[in-house]
Amino acid sequence: MADRTEIKARIAEAARQRFLRYGFSRVTTDEIARDLGISKKTLYQHYPTKRLLLEAAIARMEHEIQEGIEALLRDERLDVLEKAGRLLALVGGQISRVEQPFLDDLQRSVPEVWKGIAEFRRRVVFPLMGRLIREGVRSGTFRKDLDLRLLVPLYFTVFQNTFTPEVLSQLPEPPGEVFRMLFSLLFQGMLTEEARAGVAARRGLFHPRRGSLLSLIPPL
């Protein structure tokens, strides 16, 4: 059973790397099998269709993002600013692996899978971000005058409407950098004056990136 689970994981990871770079339609199961040094028969024993491979590849990415964010939120050694910076590095790093052809192809060829990704952001990612924001308000890192009933849905709308193939194709930066810049801009607006001073004081401790909050991110 362990061997079968390991093979399935290897196949899903190889498929993810291909899909993210070239898109869903352009990748063949022959290429994935060749990357792994296995036969197509073996591949189909684990994933009978390319669509199932795509779903498994996306599920791996979603699992990594969810587990990573939850681990950050549980880590009592980190303050809110450190959690925000590491969350930004985690999600931005995952998005950086996505190429524009994948986004275009996904929405065009398998729109129901694209909708599933949007649903994952709504159901998992943004509630977790909401937990971080509430923790920041309680700790005095984020302003107490923020209306969280409005703020979290507003953030969700901004991110959902930005991360579409139509919008991203018009922007001069890749998706990962767009996420980093947008996340930093929105979170800076929530900081108290004391927290802003704390961000500035830590600037030299981490690898600098664009924006003050980005200076909290270690190199990817």
Buried (B, 14 or more C-beta within 10 A) or exposed (E): EEEEEEBBEBBBBBBBBBBBBBBBBBBEBEBBBEBBEBEEEEBBBBBEEBBBBBBBBBBBBBEEBBEBBEEBBEEEEBBBBBBBBBBBBBBBBBBBBBBEBBBBBBBEBBEEBBEBBBEBBBEBBBEBBBBBBBBBBEEEBBBEEBEEEEBBEEBBEEBEEBBEBEEBEEEEEBBBBBBBBBBBBBBBEBBBEEBBEBBEEBEEEBEBBEBBBBBBBEEE
